[in-house]
Amino acid sequence: MSILRSAVVGLVGLAGCTQSGTQLLEAPVPKYDPDAVARAALSEFDKNGNGSVEPGEAQACPALAGAFAAVDANSDRRLTVDELRKRVEAYAASTTGSVEVGCIVELDGAPLDGATVTFIPEACMGQAVKPAVGTTNEFGRCAEYQIDGKTYRGIAPGLYKIQVTRDGAAIPARFNAQTVLGKEVFHNPREAEVSIELFLVSK
């Protein structure tokens, strides 16, 4: 069994710098189409065709399942196209192109050094956001990401699948090729960083 635990915490380390001290680029602000994203999500996850995404259906998208309560504005345990649209509008309202994300990976209780952590946008996000790839350090942590060959301090807001790979490590397919991991990256103006902890097991 794996545990994905996330919390919003204060920034760890020097904001905006790589481990070598090089200043990181600010990511460009994505151009979201809130209506298109909302309708694509409804089309993909509304399996019973009742016009909304229910908790059981949201399990097909771990990022949406994790954010379900926040997106469900009226707490009726149904995500309508209007609620989904408003959430994407909140992504678009961000004044920066990315959210700072600190990710810690452990395998069988030990920090996983040199792991590749890939954030893959859910299909419903369309072309608004792109995959982001980080590499963990000796503490199992990554906080900077390669996007289209450039290094950025964060990741664009949105719904993502997460894959973890590392040569020589016994990481099951359910954490990479057939991943069950996912996270909504969302800006909280009161906090500096979104922290994600991935506790993986080899069996």
Secondary structure, DSSP 4 states (H G I P E B T S, - for coil): --EEEEEEE---S-TTB-TT-PBPBPPPPP---HHHHHHHHHHHH-TT-SSSB-HHHHTTSHHHHHTHHHH-TT-SS-B-HHHHHHHHHHHHT-SSS-EEEEEEEEETTEE-TT-EEEEEE-GGGTTSS--EEEE--TTSEE--EEETTEEESEE-SEEEEEEEE-TT----GGGTTT--EEEEE---TT-SEEEEEEEE---
